């Protein structure tokens, strides 16, 4: 397909991924923001969905810094938003935080909403664990956390993963996210609660935002999910019964484009890539354009 315009007529709502579709962590993709804006001008609604562990108001501020204006979207829902609701429900319980020490936006949001800051304690005193990522994602790997995960598993601690992504791209580099640690913990038999894509809670929240005060339920056949990650975006769409548009030059660029965003899609590599999964997108496009 040539662009979103080839699909747009059949849909009323777009649920679009952010990192890898709208920006790469450093620069916004103008063609993508233009495409989403034109969909809105035509009467559609756009909800941005991100596995960011930050509350959506922080995501909105980041988008503004990158030059993504409100013309491109109506609302944002983040994995962080869903996580905050879980933390509010656990007010009073002691948590151990796995992630960058300065990544405290979730805690600030809980304080604003509930009037009480979460009790962050050492692992030995914790009732559950919250993971927002690796403490030093540029220099660590999930294997560096095996000793901590073993201690958690010995106490059968529940693990809330605030970002199910395994890796994310910043500029031209990939680094590990909280989902990589969650996957390791689950593999050891630990109980994991996932708050973002591909899981149902974040999709339900996105539909609520799209519906707004309207009492009429949104027809799922008129919802299109856009994303660049097969494991989270496209699988999430498949599992929740939505059509999807796969942006191939995002996180899977190396496999499908030989590493360069401006290099054309390798058709043979794409066929092999799709043969390796048991679900498929409705359509695919190298990058989001109108």
C-alpha positions as CSV (number, residue, x, y, z in Angstrom):
1,X,0.0,0.0,0.0
2,X,1.1,3.6,-0.7
3,X,-0.2,5.3,2.5
4,X,-2.7,5.6,5.2
5,X,-5.2,7.2,2.7
6,X,-5.6,3.8,1.1
7,X,-7.0,2.4,4.3
8,X,-8.4,5.4,6.2
9,X,-11.9,5.4,4.7
10,X,-13.0,2.2,6.5
11,X,-12.0,3.4,10.0
12,X,-13.3,5.8,12.6
13,X,-10.6,5.4,15.2
14,X,-6.9,4.9,15.0
15,X,-4.9,3.5,18.0
16,X,-1.4,4.4,17.1
17,X,1.9,3.5,18.6
18,X,4.3,6.3,19.4
19,X,8.0,5.3,19.6
20,X,9.0,3.9,16.2
21,X,5.9,5.3,14.4
22,X,5.6,8.9,15.3
23,X,9.2,9.5,16.5
24,X,12.5,7.6,17.3
25,X,13.2,9.2,20.7
26,X,15.1,12.0,19.2
27,X,13.2,13.4,16.2
28,X,9.6,13.4,15.1
29,X,8.6,11.8,11.8
30,X,6.8,14.6,10.0
31,X,5.2,12.3,7.5
32,X,3.6,10.3,10.3
33,X,2.3,13.3,12.2
34,X,0.9,14.7,9.0
35,X,-0.9,11.4,8.2
36,X,-2.5,11.2,11.6
37,X,-3.5,14.9,11.3
38,X,-5.2,14.3,7.9
39,X,-7.1,11.4,9.3
40,X,-8.4,13.6,12.1
41,X,-9.3,16.4,9.6
42,X,-11.4,13.8,7.8
43,X,-13.4,13.1,10.9
44,X,-11.4,10.3,12.5
45,X,-10.2,10.1,16.0
46,X,-6.6,9.3,17.0
47,X,-5.5,7.9,20.4
48,X,-1.8,7.4,20.8
49,X,-0.9,4.3,22.7
50,X,2.5,3.9,24.2
51,X,4.3,1.4,26.5
52,X,6.1,4.3,28.2
53,X,6.1,3.7,31.9
54,X,5.5,7.5,32.4
55,X,2.0,8.9,32.9
56,X,0.5,10.3,29.6
57,X,0.9,13.9,30.6
58,X,4.7,13.3,30.7
59,X,4.4,11.7,27.2
60,X,2.5,14.6,25.9
61,X,5.3,17.0,27.1
62,X,7.9,14.8,25.4
63,X,5.9,14.9,22.1
64,X,5.7,18.7,22.3
65,X,9.5,18.9,22.7
66,X,9.9,16.8,19.6
67,X,7.5,19.0,17.6
68,X,4.5,16.6,17.6
69,X,1.5,18.9,18.0
70,X,-2.1,18.2,19.1
71,X,-3.1,18.3,15.5
72,X,-1.9,14.7,15.2
73,X,-3.9,13.2,18.1
74,X,-6.9,13.5,20.3
75,X,-5.7,11.6,23.4
76,X,-2.8,9.6,24.8
77,X,-2.9,6.4,27.0
78,X,0.3,5.0,28.4
79,X,1.3,1.8,30.1
80,X,2.2,4.2,32.9
81,X,-1.4,5.3,33.2
82,X,-2.5,1.7,33.8
83,X,0.3,1.2,36.2
84,X,-0.7,4.2,38.3
85,X,-4.2,2.8,38.7
86,X,-2.7,-0.4,40.0
87,X,-0.5,1.5,42.4
88,X,-3.3,3.6,43.7
89,X,-5.3,0.3,44.4
90,X,-2.2,-0.9,46.4
91,X,-1.8,2.3,48.5
92,X,-0.1,1.3,51.7
93,X,1.6,-1.8,50.4
94,X,5.4,-1.6,50.3
95,X,7.1,-1.8,46.8
96,X,10.5,-2.4,45.5
97,X,11.4,-0.4,42.5
98,X,13.5,-1.9,39.6
99,X,14.5,0.9,37.2
100,X,16.4,4.1,36.8
101,X,16.5,5.8,40.3
102,X,15.4,9.1,38.9
103,X,12.3,7.6,37.2
104,X,9.8,8.7,39.7
105,X,7.0,10.1,37.6
106,X,4.7,7.2,38.5
107,X,5.1,7.9,42.2
108,X,4.4,11.6,41.7
109,X,1.2,10.8,39.8
110,X,0.1,8.4,42.5
111,X,0.6,11.1,45.1
112,X,-1.4,13.6,43.0
113,X,-4.3,11.2,42.5
114,X,-4.5,9.5,45.9
115,X,-2.8,12.0,48.3
116,X,-0.4,9.3,49.4
117,X,3.1,8.6,48.0
118,X,3.9,4.9,47.4
119,X,6.0,3.2,50.0
120,X,9.3,2.4,48.2
121,X,11.4,0.0,50.3
122,X,14.4,-2.4,50.0
123,X,13.6,-5.8,48.4
124,X,13.6,-7.7,51.7
125,X,10.7,-5.5,53.0
126,X,8.6,-5.3,49.8
127,X,5.2,-6.7,49.3
128,X,5.5,-6.5,45.5
129,X,7.9,-5.3,42.8
130,X,7.4,-2.5,40.3
131,X,9.7,-2.5,37.2
132,X,10.0,0.5,35.0
133,X,13.1,-0.6,33.2
134,X,16.8,-1.3,33.7
135,X,18.6,1.0,36.0
136,X,21.3,1.6,33.3
137,X,19.8,0.4,30.0
138,X,22.8,1.6,28.0
139,X,25.3,-0.7,29.9
140,X,23.2,-3.5,31.4
141,X,21.4,-6.5,30.1
142,X,18.5,-8.5,31.7
143,X,20.9,-11.2,32.8
144,X,22.5,-8.7,35.2
145,X,19.3,-8.9,37.2
146,X,19.2,-12.7,37.7
147,X,20.3,-12.6,41.4
148,X,17.6,-10.0,42.2
149,X,15.0,-12.1,40.3
150,X,16.0,-15.2,42.2
151,X,15.5,-13.4,45.5
152,X,12.1,-12.2,44.3
153,X,11.1,-15.6,43.2
154,X,12.1,-17.1,46.5
155,X,9.5,-14.8,48.2
156,X,7.0,-15.3,45.4
157,X,6.7,-11.6,44.9
158,X,4.2,-10.2,42.3
159,X,5.9,-8.2,39.6
160,X,4.2,-5.3,37.9
161,X,5.8,-4.5,34.5
162,X,5.2,-0.9,33.6
163,X,6.6,-1.3,30.1
164,X,6.1,-4.6,28.3
165,X,8.5,-3.7,25.5
166,X,11.6,-5.9,25.2
167,X,13.7,-3.3,23.4
168,X,13.1,0.2,22.1
169,X,15.1,2.3,19.6
170,X,16.6,5.6,20.5
171,X,18.2,7.2,17.4
172,X,19.8,4.2,15.7
173,X,20.4,2.2,18.9
174,X,18.3,-0.4,20.7
175,X,18.2,-0.8,24.4
176,X,16.4,-3.1,26.8
177,X,13.1,-2.3,28.5
178,X,11.2,-3.6,31.5
179,X,9.5,-6.3,29.4
180,X,12.9,-8.0,29.0
181,X,13.2,-8.4,32.8
182,X,9.5,-9.4,33.1
183,X,10.0,-12.1,30.5
184,X,12.9,-13.5,32.5
185,X,11.0,-13.5,35.7
186,X,8.0,-15.1,34.1
187,X,10.3,-17.8,32.7
188,X,11.5,-18.6,36.2
189,X,7.9,-19.1,37.3
190,X,7.2,-15.6,38.7
191,X,3.9,-13.9,38.6
192,X,3.9,-10.9,36.2
193,X,1.2,-8.3,35.7
194,X,1.7,-6.4,32.4
195,X,0.1,-3.0,32.0
196,X,0.8,-2.2,28.3
197,X,0.5,-3.6,24.9
198,X,-0.2,-6.4,23.8
199,X,-2.4,-6.9,26.8
200,X,-6.1,-6.0,27.2
201,X,-6.1,-3.3,29.9
202,X,-4.4,-0.6,27.8
203,X,-6.6,-1.3,24.8
204,X,-9.7,-1.0,27.0
205,X,-8.4,2.4,28.3
206,X,-7.7,3.6,24.8
207,X,-11.3,2.7,23.6
208,X,-12.7,4.5,26.6
209,X,-10.8,7.7,25.6
210,X,-11.9,7.3,22.0
211,X,-15.5,6.9,23.0
212,X,-15.5,9.8,25.4
213,X,-18.9,10.8,26.8
214,X,-20.7,9.0,24.0
215,X,-22.8,6.1,25.2
216,X,-22.7,4.2,21.9
217,X,-20.1,1.4,21.9
218,X,-17.3,1.8,19.3
219,X,-17.5,-0.8,16.5
220,X,-14.3,-2.7,16.7
221,X,-14.4,-3.3,12.9
222,X,-13.8,0.4,12.5
223,X,-10.7,0.6,14.7
224,X,-7.2,0.4,13.2
225,X,-4.1,-0.2,15.3
226,X,-0.8,1.2,13.9
227,X,2.5,0.0,15.2
228,X,6.0,-1.1,14.4
229,X,6.4,-4.0,16.9
230,X,5.0,-7.4,16.0
231,X,5.1,-8.7,19.6
232,X,3.3,-5.8,21.2
233,X,1.4,-3.6,18.6
234,X,0.4,-6.2,16.0
235,X,-0.2,-9.1,18.3
236,X,-2.2,-6.8,20.6
237,X,-4.4,-5.8,17.7
238,X,-4.8,-9.5,16.7
239,X,-5.6,-10.6,20.3
240,X,-8.1,-7.8,20.8
241,X,-9.9,-8.3,17.4
242,X,-8.7,-5.1,15.6
243,X,-7.3,-4.6,12.2
244,X,-3.7,-3.4,12.1
245,X,-1.1,-1.5,10.0
246,X,2.5,-2.7,10.4
247,X,5.2,0.0,10.0
248,X,8.2,-2.1,8.9
249,X,11.0,0.4,9.2
250,X,10.7,0.8,13.0
251,X,12.0,-1.7,15.6
252,X,12.3,-4.4,12.9
253,X,14.2,-2.3,10.5
254,X,17.4,-4.3,10.6
255,X,15.5,-7.5,9.7
256,X,13.3,-6.0,7.0
257,X,15.2,-3.1,5.6
258,X,18.8,-4.1,6.1
259,X,19.3,-1.5,8.9
260,X,18.6,1.8,7.1
261,X,15.2,3.5,7.4
262,X,15.4,4.8,3.8
263,X,16.2,1.5,2.3
264,X,13.3,-0.3,0.7
265,X,11.5,-3.3,2.2
266,X,13.2,-6.6,1.5
267,X,10.3,-8.7,0.2
268,X,12.0,-12.0,0.8
269,X,12.9,-11.0,4.3
270,X,9.4,-9.9,4.9
271,X,7.9,-13.2,3.8
272,X,10.3,-15.1,6.0
273,X,9.6,-12.8,8.9
274,X,5.8,-13.3,8.6
275,X,6.2,-17.1,8.3
276,X,7.8,-17.1,11.8
277,X,4.6,-15.8,13.5
278,X,1.1,-17.2,13.8
279,X,-0.7,-13.8,13.3
280,X,-0.4,-11.2,10.6
281,X,-1.2,-7.4,10.2
282,X,-4.0,-6.3,7.9
283,X,-1.6,-4.3,5.9
284,X,2.1,-3.2,6.0
285,X,3.9,0.0,5.1
286,X,7.6,1.0,5.3
287,X,6.8,4.2,7.2
288,X,3.6,6.0,8.1
289,X,2.6,8.4,5.4
290,X,-0.7,9.7,4.1
